[in-house]
Amino acid sequence: MYNLLDTALTIYSFALIIYIFMSWFPGARESAFGEFLGKISEPYLEVFRRFIPPLGMIDLSPIVAIITLSFARMGLGTLFSMLLS
């Protein structure tokens, strides 16, 4: 069960990173793949955008979102190791 959740969170982290990098390429987010990534990424990113304002043209909320997801993965690993001990 842990491996499945860890893999899902890892894949989601990569999806977020790809979605963020797509903003560098004109029209990439308007593609079918970009719209799909937007549908799965934007709800999670919006939570962080409410609390972290952009600095000029730089949006730091995706960085905080990915770090939070990484902490969740570590916490999940700790939780499962405690439950199995």
N, CA, C and O atoms as a Maestro MAE file, in Angstrom:
{
 s_m_m2io_version
 :::
 2.0.0
}

f_m_ct {
 s_m_title
 :::
 protein
 m_atom[340] {
  # First column is atom index #
  i_m_mmod_type
  r_m_x_coord
  r_m_y_coord
  r_m_z_coord
  i_m_residue_number
  s_m_chain_name
  s_m_pdb_residue_name
  s_m_pdb_atom_name
  i_m_atomic_number
  :::
  1 25 0.814 -1.189 0.000 1 A "MET " " N  " 7
  2 3 0.000 0.000 0.000 1 A "MET " " CA " 6
  3 2 0.862 1.259 0.000 1 A "MET " " C  " 6
  4 15 0.578 2.221 -0.713 1 A "MET " " O  " 8
  5 25 1.925 1.238 0.814 2 A "TYR " " N  " 7
  6 3 2.824 2.387 0.879 2 A "TYR " " CA " 6
  7 2 3.453 2.661 -0.480 2 A "TYR " " C  " 6
  8 15 3.519 3.809 -0.919 2 A "TYR " " O  " 8
  9 25 3.914 1.606 -1.142 3 A "ASN " " N  " 7
  10 3 4.565 1.792 -2.446 3 A "ASN " " CA " 6
  11 2 3.619 2.428 -3.455 3 A "ASN " " C  " 6
  12 15 4.044 3.262 -4.255 3 A "ASN " " O  " 8
  13 25 2.357 2.055 -3.433 4 A "LEU " " N  " 7
  14 3 1.377 2.624 -4.349 4 A "LEU " " CA " 6
  15 2 1.178 4.117 -4.081 4 A "LEU " " C  " 6
  16 15 1.171 4.920 -5.014 4 A "LEU " " O  " 8
  17 25 1.018 4.486 -2.815 5 A "LEU " " N  " 7
  18 3 0.844 5.891 -2.458 5 A "LEU " " CA " 6
  19 2 2.100 6.706 -2.758 5 A "LEU " " C  " 6
  20 15 2.012 7.828 -3.258 5 A "LEU " " O  " 8
  21 25 3.252 6.148 -2.455 6 A "ASP " " N  " 7
  22 3 4.514 6.839 -2.718 6 A "ASP " " CA " 6
  23 2 4.701 7.058 -4.216 6 A "ASP " " C  " 6
  24 15 5.126 8.134 -4.639 6 A "ASP " " O  " 8
  25 25 4.389 6.055 -5.010 7 A "THR " " N  " 7
  26 3 4.498 6.183 -6.464 7 A "THR " " CA " 6
  27 2 3.524 7.215 -6.997 7 A "THR " " C  " 6
  28 15 3.874 8.005 -7.875 7 A "THR " " O  " 8
  29 25 2.304 7.216 -6.476 8 A "ALA " " N  " 7
  30 3 1.297 8.195 -6.920 8 A "ALA " " CA " 6
  31 2 1.748 9.616 -6.594 8 A "ALA " " C  " 6
  32 15 1.603 10.511 -7.427 8 A "ALA " " O  " 8
  33 25 2.290 9.837 -5.402 9 A "LEU " " N  " 7
  34 3 2.770 11.167 -5.033 9 A "LEU " " CA " 6
  35 2 3.981 11.576 -5.866 9 A "LEU " " C  " 6
  36 15 4.128 12.749 -6.207 9 A "LEU " " O  " 8
  37 25 4.837 10.635 -6.191 10 A "THR " " N  " 7
  38 3 5.995 10.920 -7.036 10 A "THR " " CA " 6
  39 2 5.548 11.317 -8.445 10 A "THR " " C  " 6
  40 15 6.049 12.293 -9.005 10 A "THR " " O  " 8
  41 25 4.625 10.577 -9.004 11 A "ILE " " N  " 7
  42 3 4.107 10.892 -10.338 11 A "ILE " " CA " 6
  43 2 3.429 12.257 -10.329 11 A "ILE " " C  " 6
  44 15 3.594 13.036 -11.267 11 A "ILE " " O  " 8
  45 25 2.672 12.550 -9.284 12 A "TYR " " N  " 7
  46 3 2.005 13.842 -9.181 12 A "TYR " " CA " 6
  47 2 3.028 14.975 -9.074 12 A "TYR " " C  " 6
  48 15 2.832 16.045 -9.650 12 A "TYR " " O  " 8
  49 25 4.109 14.745 -8.345 13 A "SER " " N  " 7
  50 3 5.172 15.757 -8.250 13 A "SER " " CA " 6
  51 2 5.771 16.042 -9.621 13 A "SER " " C  " 6
  52 15 5.991 17.200 -9.976 13 A "SER " " O  " 8
  53 25 6.036 14.990 -10.393 14 A "PHE " " N  " 7
  54 3 6.572 15.180 -11.744 14 A "PHE " " CA " 6
  55 2 5.562 15.893 -12.636 14 A "PHE " " C  " 6
  56 15 5.942 16.721 -13.464 14 A "PHE " " O  " 8
  57 25 4.287 15.580 -12.475 15 A "ALA " " N  " 7
  58 3 3.246 16.256 -13.263 15 A "ALA " " CA " 6
  59 2 3.235 17.749 -12.944 15 A "ALA " " C  " 6
  60 15 3.087 18.574 -13.846 15 A "ALA " " O  " 8
  61 25 3.391 18.100 -11.672 16 A "LEU " " N  " 7
  62 3 3.450 19.507 -11.290 16 A "LEU " " CA " 6
  63 2 4.657 20.199 -11.907 16 A "LEU " " C  " 6
  64 15 4.546 21.314 -12.415 16 A "LEU " " O  " 8
  65 25 5.800 19.544 -11.864 17 A "ILE " " N  " 7
  66 3 7.023 20.129 -12.421 17 A "ILE " " CA " 6
  67 2 6.876 20.337 -13.923 17 A "ILE " " C  " 6
  68 15 7.248 21.389 -14.444 17 A "ILE " " O  " 8
  69 25 6.341 19.350 -14.614 18 A "ILE " " N  " 7
  70 3 6.138 19.485 -16.064 18 A "ILE " " CA " 6
  71 2 5.169 20.618 -16.345 18 A "ILE " " C  " 6
  72 15 5.398 21.412 -17.257 18 A "ILE " " O  " 8
  73 25 4.095 20.706 -15.580 19 A "TYR " " N  " 7
  74 3 3.109 21.764 -15.772 19 A "TYR " " CA " 6
  75 2 3.736 23.147 -15.557 19 A "TYR " " C  " 6
  76 15 3.440 24.086 -16.295 19 A "TYR " " O  " 8
  77 25 4.582 23.265 -14.566 20 A "ILE " " N  " 7
  78 3 5.255 24.537 -14.297 20 A "ILE " " CA " 6
  79 2 6.175 24.906 -15.451 20 A "ILE " " C  " 6
  80 15 6.176 26.052 -15.899 20 A "ILE " " O  " 8
  81 25 6.961 23.944 -15.939 21 A "PHE " " N  " 7
  82 3 7.876 24.228 -17.055 21 A "PHE " " CA " 6
  83 2 7.128 24.537 -18.349 21 A "PHE " " C  " 6
  84 15 7.664 25.222 -19.221 21 A "PHE " " O  " 8
  85 25 5.917 24.050 -18.482 22 A "MET " " N  " 7
  86 3 5.140 24.325 -19.691 22 A "MET " " CA " 6
  87 2 4.810 25.812 -19.827 22 A "MET " " C  " 6
  88 15 4.524 26.288 -20.926 22 A "MET " " O  " 8
  89 25 4.852 26.544 -18.711 23 A "SER " " N  " 7
  90 3 4.572 27.977 -18.789 23 A "SER " " CA " 6
  91 2 5.677 28.725 -19.539 23 A "SER " " C  " 6
  92 15 5.468 29.861 -19.965 23 A "SER " " O  " 8
  93 25 6.829 28.114 -19.704 24 A "TRP " " N  " 7
  94 3 7.933 28.739 -20.422 24 A "TRP " " CA " 6
  95 2 7.766 28.656 -21.937 24 A "TRP " " C  " 6
  96 15 8.431 29.382 -22.676 24 A "TRP " " O  " 8
  97 25 6.879 27.774 -22.402 25 A "PHE " " N  " 7
  98 3 6.715 27.553 -23.839 25 A "PHE " " CA " 6
  99 2 5.349 28.058 -24.282 25 A "PHE " " C  " 6
  100 15 4.321 27.588 -23.794 25 A "PHE " " O  " 8
  101 25 5.340 29.010 -25.201 26 A "PRO " " N  " 7
  102 3 4.056 29.572 -25.649 26 A "PRO " " CA " 6
  103 2 3.135 28.501 -26.233 26 A "PRO " " C  " 6
  104 15 3.544 27.713 -27.086 26 A "PRO " " O  " 8
  105 25 1.905 28.483 -25.770 27 A "GLY " " N  " 7
  106 3 0.901 27.571 -26.292 27 A "GLY " " CA " 6
  107 2 0.952 26.158 -25.733 27 A "GLY " " C  " 6
  108 15 0.086 25.340 -26.043 27 A "GLY " " O  " 8
  109 25 1.951 25.860 -24.916 28 A "ALA " " N  " 7
  110 3 2.077 24.488 -24.409 28 A "ALA " " CA " 6
  111 2 0.923 24.119 -23.481 28 A "ALA " " C  " 6
  112 15 0.443 22.986 -23.503 28 A "ALA " " O  " 8
  113 25 0.481 25.068 -22.672 29 A "ARG " " N  " 7
  114 3 -0.608 24.773 -21.739 29 A "ARG " " CA " 6
  115 2 -1.956 24.685 -22.442 29 A "ARG " " C  " 6
  116 15 -2.920 24.182 -21.866 29 A "ARG " " O  " 8
  117 25 -2.037 25.165 -23.673 30 A "GLU " " N  " 7
  118 3 -3.287 25.091 -24.426 30 A "GLU " " CA " 6
  119 2 -3.428 23.774 -25.185 30 A "GLU " " C  " 6
  120 15 -4.474 23.505 -25.775 30 A "GLU " " O  " 8
  121 25 -2.376 22.953 -25.172 31 A "SER " " N  " 7
  122 3 -2.458 21.645 -25.821 31 A "SER " " CA " 6
  123 2 -3.323 20.718 -24.969 31 A "SER " " C  " 6
  124 15 -3.644 21.041 -23.825 31 A "SER " " O  " 8
  125 25 -3.696 19.578 -25.522 32 A "ALA " " N  " 7
  126 3 -4.526 18.619 -24.778 32 A "ALA " " CA " 6
  127 2 -3.787 18.134 -23.526 32 A "ALA " " C  " 6
  128 15 -4.387 18.000 -22.459 32 A "ALA " " O  " 8
  129 25 -2.497 17.876 -23.662 33 A "PHE " " N  " 7
  130 3 -1.698 17.427 -22.524 33 A "PHE " " CA " 6
  131 2 -1.597 18.529 -21.470 33 A "PHE " " C  " 6
  132 15 -1.704 18.260 -20.274 33 A "PHE " " O  " 8
  133 25 -1.391 19.772 -21.917 34 A "GLY " " N  " 7
  134 3 -1.308 20.900 -20.993 34 A "GLY " " CA " 6
  135 2 -2.616 21.128 -20.251 34 A "GLY " " C  " 6
  136 15 -2.613 21.433 -19.058 34 A "GLY " " O  " 8
  137 25 -3.731 20.980 -20.954 35 A "GLU " " N  " 7
  138 3 -5.029 21.140 -20.296 35 A "GLU " " CA " 6
  139 2 -5.277 20.035 -19.283 35 A "GLU " " C  " 6
  140 15 -5.843 20.278 -18.218 35 A "GLU " " O  " 8
  141 25 -4.852 18.813 -19.616 36 A "PHE " " N  " 7
  142 3 -4.985 17.701 -18.669 36 A "PHE " " CA " 6
  143 2 -4.166 17.977 -17.412 36 A "PHE " " C  " 6
  144 15 -4.658 17.815 -16.295 36 A "PHE " " O  " 8
  145 25 -2.912 18.397 -17.600 37 A "LEU " " N  " 7
  146 3 -2.073 18.705 -16.438 37 A "LEU " " CA " 6
  147 2 -2.650 19.867 -15.639 37 A "LEU " " C  " 6
  148 15 -2.561 19.881 -14.411 37 A "LEU " " O  " 8
  149 25 -3.236 20.831 -16.320 38 A "GLY " " N  " 7
  150 3 -3.870 21.949 -15.630 38 A "GLY " " CA " 6
  151 2 -5.032 21.506 -14.764 38 A "GLY " " C  " 6
  152 15 -5.217 22.010 -13.656 38 A "GLY " " O  " 8
  153 25 -5.815 20.563 -15.267 39 A "LYS " " N  " 7
  154 3 -6.972 20.076 -14.504 39 A "LYS " " CA " 6
  155 2 -6.554 19.342 -13.234 39 A "LYS " " C  " 6
  156 15 -7.251 19.400 -12.221 39 A "LYS " " O  " 8
  157 25 -5.417 18.653 -13.287 40 A "ILE " " N  " 7
  158 3 -4.994 17.917 -12.091 40 A "ILE " " CA " 6
  159 2 -4.063 18.739 -11.197 40 A "ILE " " C  " 6
  160 15 -3.922 18.434 -10.013 40 A "ILE " " O  " 8
  161 25 -3.428 19.776 -11.747 41 A "SER " " N  " 7
  162 3 -2.461 20.567 -10.981 41 A "SER " " CA " 6
  163 2 -3.054 21.816 -10.348 41 A "SER " " C  " 6
  164 15 -2.744 22.138 -9.201 41 A "SER " " O  " 8
  165 25 -3.895 22.513 -11.079 42 A "GLU " " N  " 7
  166 3 -4.400 23.807 -10.609 42 A "GLU " " CA " 6
  167 2 -5.156 23.741 -9.280 42 A "GLU " " C  " 6
  168 15 -4.966 24.630 -8.451 42 A "GLU " " O  " 8
  169 25 -6.005 22.736 -9.033 43 A "PRO " " N  " 7
  170 3 -6.688 22.714 -7.724 43 A "PRO " " CA " 6
  171 2 -5.704 22.666 -6.540 43 A "PRO " " C  " 6
  172 15 -5.930 23.317 -5.520 43 A "PRO " " O  " 8
  173 25 -4.637 21.909 -6.677 44 A "TYR " " N  " 7
  174 3 -3.630 21.824 -5.622 44 A "TYR " " CA " 6
  175 2 -2.828 23.114 -5.526 44 A "TYR " " C  " 6
  176 15 -2.553 23.594 -4.426 44 A "TYR " " O  " 8
  177 25 -2.449 23.680 -6.671 45 A "LEU " " N  " 7
  178 3 -1.652 24.904 -6.663 45 A "LEU " " CA " 6
  179 2 -2.444 26.111 -6.158 45 A "LEU " " C  " 6
  180 15 -1.874 27.015 -5.548 45 A "LEU " " O  " 8
  181 25 -3.740 26.127 -6.406 46 A "GLU " " N  " 7
  182 3 -4.577 27.247 -5.966 46 A "GLU " " CA " 6
  183 2 -4.564 27.405 -4.450 46 A "GLU " " C  " 6
  184 15 -4.645 28.525 -3.946 46 A "GLU " " O  " 8
  185 25 -4.464 26.321 -3.734 47 A "VAL " " N  " 7
  186 3 -4.410 26.384 -2.269 47 A "VAL " " CA " 6
  187 2 -3.223 27.239 -1.843 47 A "VAL " " C  " 6
  188 15 -3.347 28.062 -0.937 47 A "VAL " " O  " 8
  189 25 -2.091 27.054 -2.479 48 A "PHE " " N  " 7
  190 3 -0.873 27.789 -2.120 48 A "PHE " " CA " 6
  191 2 -0.885 29.213 -2.669 48 A "PHE " " C  " 6
  192 15 -0.324 30.120 -2.054 48 A "PHE " " O  " 8
  193 25 -1.512 29.411 -3.806 49 A "ARG " " N  " 7
  194 3 -1.586 30.754 -4.392 49 A "ARG " " CA " 6
  195 2 -2.438 31.700 -3.544 49 A "ARG " " C  " 6
  196 15 -2.265 32.916 -3.615 49 A "ARG " " O  " 8
  197 25 -3.338 31.164 -2.760 50 A "ARG " " N  " 7
  198 3 -4.152 32.003 -1.875 50 A "ARG " " CA " 6
  199 2 -3.303 32.650 -0.788 50 A "ARG " " C  " 6
  200 15 -3.607 33.757 -0.342 50 A "ARG " " O  " 8
  201 25 -2.243 31.972 -0.357 51 A "PHE " " N  " 7
  202 3 -1.441 32.436 0.765 51 A "PHE " " CA " 6
  203 2 -0.099 33.025 0.368 51 A "PHE " " C  " 6
  204 15 0.493 33.780 1.138 51 A "PHE " " O  " 8
  205 25 0.390 32.692 -0.819 52 A "ILE " " N  " 7
  206 3 1.712 33.140 -1.238 52 A "ILE " " CA " 6
  207 2 1.557 34.035 -2.468 52 A "ILE " " C  " 6
  208 15 1.322 33.544 -3.573 52 A "ILE " " O  " 8
  209 25 1.689 35.338 -2.273 53 A "PRO " " N  " 7
  210 3 1.538 36.238 -3.426 53 A "PRO " " CA " 6
  211 2 2.756 36.154 -4.343 53 A "PRO " " C  " 6
  212 15 3.862 35.877 -3.879 53 A "PRO " " O  " 8
  213 25 2.564 36.390 -5.634 54 A "PRO " " N  " 7
  214 3 3.707 36.373 -6.553 54 A "PRO " " CA " 6
  215 2 4.642 37.556 -6.288 54 A "PRO " " C  " 6
  216 15 4.201 38.625 -5.866 54 A "PRO " " O  " 8
  217 25 5.917 37.354 -6.538 55 A "LEU " " N  " 7
  218 3 6.911 38.415 -6.421 55 A "LEU " " CA " 6
  219 2 7.190 38.938 -7.826 55 A "LEU " " C  " 6
  220 15 8.022 38.393 -8.552 55 A "LEU " " O  " 8
  221 25 6.498 39.982 -8.190 56 A "GLY " " N  " 7
  222 3 6.610 40.481 -9.557 56 A "GLY " " CA " 6
  223 2 5.990 39.475 -10.507 56 A "GLY " " C  " 6
  224 15 4.802 39.167 -10.415 56 A "GLY " " O  " 8
  225 25 6.801 38.968 -11.417 57 A "MET " " N  " 7
  226 3 6.318 37.957 -12.364 57 A "MET " " CA " 6
  227 2 6.677 36.538 -11.938 57 A "MET " " C  " 6
  228 15 6.448 35.586 -12.684 57 A "MET " " O  " 8
  229 25 7.238 36.397 -10.745 58 A "ILE " " N  " 7
  230 3 7.673 35.088 -10.266 58 A "ILE " " CA " 6
  231 2 6.663 34.560 -9.260 58 A "ILE " " C  " 6
  232 15 6.383 35.202 -8.248 58 A "ILE " " O  " 8
  233 25 6.119 33.383 -9.551 59 A "ASP " " N  " 7
  234 3 5.159 32.722 -8.670 59 A "ASP " " CA " 6
  235 2 5.897 31.647 -7.878 59 A "ASP " " C  " 6
  236 15 6.312 30.633 -8.439 59 A "ASP " " O  " 8
  237 25 6.059 31.866 -6.591 60 A "LEU " " N  " 7
  238 3 6.778 30.917 -5.741 60 A "LEU " " CA " 6
  239 2 5.888 29.811 -5.183 60 A "LEU " " C  " 6
  240 15 6.389 28.854 -4.594 60 A "LEU " " O  " 8
  241 25 4.588 29.933 -5.361 61 A "SER " " N  " 7
  242 3 3.683 28.945 -4.781 61 A "SER " " CA " 6
  243 2 3.920 27.522 -5.305 61 A "SER " " C  " 6
  244 15 3.775 26.582 -4.524 61 A "SER " " O  " 8
  245 25 4.279 27.305 -6.589 62 A "PRO " " N  " 7
  246 3 4.551 25.922 -7.005 62 A "PRO " " CA " 6
  247 2 5.734 25.291 -6.282 62 A "PRO " " C  " 6
  248 15 5.742 24.086 -6.030 62 A "PRO " " O  " 8
  249 25 6.729 26.102 -5.951 63 A "ILE " " N  " 7
  250 3 7.887 25.564 -5.226 63 A "ILE " " CA " 6
  251 2 7.459 25.098 -3.838 63 A "ILE " " C  " 6
  252 15 7.843 24.016 -3.395 63 A "ILE " " O  " 8
  253 25 6.668 25.913 -3.159 64 A "VAL " " N  " 7
  254 3 6.173 25.545 -1.832 64 A "VAL " " CA " 6
  255 2 5.259 24.325 -1.931 64 A "VAL " " C  " 6
  256 15 5.284 23.459 -1.057 64 A "VAL " " O  " 8
  257 25 4.457 24.253 -2.987 65 A "ALA " " N  " 7
  258 3 3.552 23.115 -3.182 65 A "ALA " " CA " 6
  259 2 4.334 21.813 -3.359 65 A "ALA " " C  " 6
  260 15 3.964 20.781 -2.798 65 A "ALA " " O  " 8
  261 25 5.410 21.863 -4.135 66 A "ILE " " N  " 7
  262 3 6.222 20.658 -4.361 66 A "ILE " " CA " 6
  263 2 6.961 20.264 -3.086 66 A "ILE " " C  " 6
  264 15 7.062 19.077 -2.774 66 A "ILE " " O  " 8
  265 25 7.476 21.238 -2.352 67 A "ILE " " N  " 7
  266 3 8.146 20.932 -1.082 67 A "ILE " " CA " 6
  267 2 7.156 20.316 -0.089 67 A "ILE " " C  " 6
  268 15 7.498 19.376 0.628 67 A "ILE " " O  " 8
  269 25 5.940 20.844 -0.048 68 A "THR " " N  " 7
  270 3 4.910 20.291 0.828 68 A "THR " " CA " 6
  271 2 4.590 18.848 0.450 68 A "THR " " C  " 6
  272 15 4.423 17.993 1.319 68 A "THR " " O  " 8
  273 25 4.505 18.587 -0.844 69 A "LEU " " N  " 7
  274 3 4.248 17.224 -1.314 69 A "LEU " " CA " 6
  275 2 5.398 16.291 -0.928 69 A "LEU " " C  " 6
  276 15 5.177 15.130 -0.581 69 A "LEU " " O  " 8
  277 25 6.613 16.804 -0.990 70 A "SER " " N  " 7
  278 3 7.775 16.012 -0.590 70 A "SER " " CA " 6
  279 2 7.728 15.682 0.901 70 A "SER " " C  " 6
  280 15 8.024 14.558 1.306 70 A "SER " " O  " 8
  281 25 7.347 16.681 1.720 71 A "PHE " " N  " 7
  282 3 7.197 16.422 3.155 71 A "PHE " " CA " 6
  283 2 6.088 15.407 3.417 71 A "PHE " " C  " 6
  284 15 6.205 14.583 4.324 71 A "PHE " " O  " 8
  285 25 5.033 15.458 2.645 72 A "ALA " " N  " 7
  286 3 3.942 14.490 2.790 72 A "ALA " " CA " 6
  287 2 4.438 13.080 2.490 72 A "ALA " " C  " 6
  288 15 4.080 12.125 3.180 72 A "ALA " " O  " 8
  289 25 5.267 12.960 1.454 73 A "ARG " " N  " 7
  290 3 5.835 11.638 1.124 73 A "ARG " " CA " 6
  291 2 6.705 11.133 2.267 73 A "ARG " " C  " 6
  292 15 6.635 9.959 2.631 73 A "ARG " " O  " 8
  293 25 7.526 12.015 2.836 74 A "MET " " N  " 7
  294 3 8.384 11.599 3.953 74 A "MET " " CA " 6
  295 2 7.543 11.218 5.167 74 A "MET " " C  " 6
  296 15 7.821 10.220 5.831 74 A "MET " " O  " 8
  297 25 6.519 12.012 5.454 75 A "GLY " " N  " 7
  298 3 5.638 11.705 6.578 75 A "GLY " " CA " 6
  299 2 4.901 10.401 6.385 75 A "GLY " " C  " 6
  300 15 4.705 9.642 7.334 75 A "GLY " " O  " 8
  301 25 4.493 10.140 5.156 76 A "LEU " " N  " 7
  302 3 3.816 8.885 4.845 76 A "LEU " " CA " 6
  303 2 4.750 7.701 5.081 76 A "LEU " " C  " 6
  304 15 4.336 6.673 5.616 76 A "LEU " " O  " 8
  305 25 6.002 7.851 4.683 77 A "GLY " " N  " 7
  306 3 6.989 6.801 4.914 77 A "GLY " " CA " 6
  307 2 7.205 6.559 6.393 77 A "GLY " " C  " 6
  308 15 7.295 5.413 6.833 77 A "GLY " " O  " 8
  309 25 7.289 7.623 7.156 78 A "THR " " N  " 7
  310 3 7.466 7.505 8.613 78 A "THR " " CA " 6
  311 2 6.256 6.837 9.245 78 A "THR " " C  " 6
  312 15 6.397 5.962 10.099 78 A "THR " " O  " 8
  313 25 5.070 7.250 8.826 79 A "LEU " " N  " 7
  314 3 3.831 6.674 9.366 79 A "LEU " " CA " 6
  315 2 3.757 5.179 9.090 79 A "LEU " " C  " 6
  316 15 3.445 4.397 9.988 79 A "LEU " " O  " 8
  317 25 4.040 4.776 7.861 80 A "PHE " " N  " 7
  318 3 3.976 3.349 7.533 80 A "PHE " " CA " 6
  319 2 5.052 2.563 8.262 80 A "PHE " " C  " 6
  320 15 4.808 1.427 8.669 80 A "PHE " " O  " 8
  321 25 6.229 3.131 8.437 81 A "SER " " N  " 7
  322 3 7.274 2.393 9.162 81 A "SER " " CA " 6
  323 2 6.907 2.237 10.636 81 A "SER " " C  " 6
  324 15 7.236 1.219 11.245 81 A "SER " " O  " 8
  325 25 6.226 3.237 11.224 82 A "MET " " N  " 7
  326 3 5.788 3.126 12.605 82 A "MET " " CA " 6
  327 2 4.670 2.104 12.744 82 A "MET " " C  " 6
  328 15 4.623 1.362 13.726 82 A "MET " " O  " 8
  329 25 3.766 2.060 11.761 83 A "LEU " " N  " 7
  330 3 2.668 1.101 11.832 83 A "LEU " " CA " 6
  331 2 3.133 -0.340 11.657 83 A "LEU " " C  " 6
  332 15 2.543 -1.262 12.220 83 A "LEU " " O  " 8
  333 25 4.177 -0.527 10.887 84 A "LEU " " N  " 7
  334 3 4.667 -1.878 10.622 84 A "LEU " " CA " 6
  335 2 5.647 -2.361 11.688 84 A "LEU " " C  " 6
  336 15 5.981 -3.546 11.715 84 A "LEU " " O  " 8
  337 25 6.112 -1.480 12.559 85 A "SER " " N  " 7
  338 3 7.073 -1.880 13.597 85 A "SER " " CA " 6
  339 2 6.387 -2.546 14.753 85 A "SER " " C  " 6
  340 15 7.044 -2.945 15.714 85 A "SER " " O  " 8
  :::
 }
 m_bond[339] {
  # First column is bond index #
  i_m_from
  i_m_to
  i_m_order
  :::
  1 1 2 1
  2 2 3 1
  3 3 4 2
  4 3 5 1
  5 5 6 1
  6 6 7 1
  7 7 8 2
  8 7 9 1
  9 9 10 1
  10 10 11 1
  11 11 12 2
  12 11 13 1
  13 13 14 1
  14 14 15 1
  15 15 16 2
  16 15 17 1
  17 17 18 1
  18 18 19 1
  19 19 20 2
  20 19 21 1
  21 21 22 1
  22 22 23 1
  23 23 24 2
  24 23 25 1
  25 25 26 1
  26 26 27 1
  27 27 28 2
  28 27 29 1
  29 29 30 1
  30 30 31 1
  31 31 32 2
  32 31 33 1
  33 33 34 1
  34 34 35 1
  35 35 36 2
  36 35 37 1
  37 37 38 1
  38 38 39 1
  39 39 40 2
  40 39 41 1
  41 41 42 1
  42 42 43 1
  43 43 44 2
  44 43 45 1
  45 45 46 1
  46 46 47 1
  47 47 48 2
  48 47 49 1
  49 49 50 1
  50 50 51 1
  51 51 52 2
  52 51 53 1
  53 53 54 1
  54 54 55 1
  55 55 56 2
  56 55 57 1
  57 57 58 1
  58 58 59 1
  59 59 60 2
  60 59 61 1
  61 61 62 1
  62 62 63 1
  63 63 64 2
  64 63 65 1
  65 65 66 1
  66 66 67 1
  67 67 68 2
  68 67 69 1
  69 69 70 1
  70 70 71 1
  71 71 72 2
  72 71 73 1
  73 73 74 1
  74 74 75 1
  75 75 76 2
  76 75 77 1
  77 77 78 1
  78 78 79 1
  79 79 80 2
  80 79 81 1
  81 81 82 1
  82 82 83 1
  83 83 84 2
  84 83 85 1
  85 85 86 1
  86 86 87 1
  87 87 88 2
  88 87 89 1
  89 89 90 1
  90 90 91 1
  91 91 92 2
  92 91 93 1
  93 93 94 1
  94 94 95 1
  95 95 96 2
  96 95 97 1
  97 97 98 1
  98 98 99 1
  99 99 100 2
  100 99 101 1
  101 101 102 1
  102 102 103 1
  103 103 104 2
  104 103 105 1
  105 105 106 1
  106 106 107 1
  107 107 108 2
  108 107 109 1
  109 109 110 1
  110 110 111 1
  111 111 112 2
  112 111 113 1
  113 113 114 1
  114 114 115 1
  115 115 116 2
  116 115 117 1
  117 117 118 1
  118 118 119 1
  119 119 120 2
  120 119 121 1
  121 121 122 1
  122 122 123 1
  123 123 124 2
  124 123 125 1
  125 125 126 1
  126 126 127 1
  127 127 128 2
  128 127 129 1
  129 129 130 1
  130 130 131 1
  131 131 132 2
  132 131 133 1
  133 133 134 1
  134 134 135 1
  135 135 136 2
  136 135 137 1
  137 137 138 1
  138 138 139 1
  139 139 140 2
  140 139 141 1
  141 141 142 1
  142 142 143 1
  143 143 144 2
  144 143 145 1
  145 145 146 1
  146 146 147 1
  147 147 148 2
  148 147 149 1
  149 149 150 1
  150 150 151 1
  151 151 152 2
  152 151 153 1
  153 153 154 1
  154 154 155 1
  155 155 156 2
  156 155 157 1
  157 157 158 1
  158 158 159 1
  159 159 160 2
  160 159 161 1
  161 161 162 1
  162 162 163 1
  163 163 164 2
  164 163 165 1
  165 165 166 1
  166 166 167 1
  167 167 168 2
  168 167 169 1
  169 169 170 1
  170 170 171 1
  171 171 172 2
  172 171 173 1
  173 173 174 1
  174 174 175 1
  175 175 176 2
  176 175 177 1
  177 177 178 1
  178 178 179 1
  179 179 180 2
  180 179 181 1
  181 181 182 1
  182 182 183 1
  183 183 184 2
  184 183 185 1
  185 185 186 1
  186 186 187 1
  187 187 188 2
  188 187 189 1
  189 189 190 1
  190 190 191 1
  191 191 192 2
  192 191 193 1
  193 193 194 1
  194 194 195 1
  195 195 196 2
  196 195 197 1
  197 197 198 1
  198 198 199 1
  199 199 200 2
  200 199 201 1
  201 201 202 1
  202 202 203 1
  203 203 204 2
  204 203 205 1
  205 205 206 1
  206 206 207 1
  207 207 208 2
  208 207 209 1
  209 209 210 1
  210 210 211 1
  211 211 212 2
  212 211 213 1
  213 213 214 1
  214 214 215 1
  215 215 216 2
  216 215 217 1
  217 217 218 1
  218 218 219 1
  219 219 220 2
  220 219 221 1
  221 221 222 1
  222 222 223 1
  223 223 224 2
  224 223 225 1
  225 225 226 1
  226 226 227 1
  227 227 228 2
  228 227 229 1
  229 229 230 1
  230 230 231 1
  231 231 232 2
  232 231 233 1
  233 233 234 1
  234 234 235 1
  235 235 236 2
  236 235 237 1
  237 237 238 1
  238 238 239 1
  239 239 240 2
  240 239 241 1
  241 241 242 1
  242 242 243 1
  243 243 244 2
  244 243 245 1
  245 245 246 1
  246 246 247 1
  247 247 248 2
  248 247 249 1
  249 249 250 1
  250 250 251 1
  251 251 252 2
  252 251 253 1
  253 253 254 1
  254 254 255 1
  255 255 256 2
  256 255 257 1
  257 257 258 1
  258 258 259 1
  259 259 260 2
  260 259 261 1
  261 261 262 1
  262 262 263 1
  263 263 264 2
  264 263 265 1
  265 265 266 1
  266 266 267 1
  267 267 268 2
  268 267 269 1
  269 269 270 1
  270 270 271 1
  271 271 272 2
  272 271 273 1
  273 273 274 1
  274 274 275 1
  275 275 276 2
  276 275 277 1
  277 277 278 1
  278 278 279 1
  279 279 280 2
  280 279 281 1
  281 281 282 1
  282 282 283 1
  283 283 284 2
  284 283 285 1
  285 285 286 1
  286 286 287 1
  287 287 288 2
  288 287 289 1
  289 289 290 1
  290 290 291 1
  291 291 292 2
  292 291 293 1
  293 293 294 1
  294 294 295 1
  295 295 296 2
  296 295 297 1
  297 297 298 1
  298 298 299 1
  299 299 300 2
  300 299 301 1
  301 301 302 1
  302 302 303 1
  303 303 304 2
  304 303 305 1
  305 305 306 1
  306 306 307 1
  307 307 308 2
  308 307 309 1
  309 309 310 1
  310 310 311 1
  311 311 312 2
  312 311 313 1
  313 313 314 1
  314 314 315 1
  315 315 316 2
  316 315 317 1
  317 317 318 1
  318 318 319 1
  319 319 320 2
  320 319 321 1
  321 321 322 1
  322 322 323 1
  323 323 324 2
  324 323 325 1
  325 325 326 1
  326 326 327 1
  327 327 328 2
  328 327 329 1
  329 329 330 1
  330 330 331 1
  331 331 332 2
  332 331 333 1
  333 333 334 1
  334 334 335 1
  335 335 336 2
  336 335 337 1
  337 337 338 1
  338 338 339 1
  339 339 340 2
  :::
 }
}
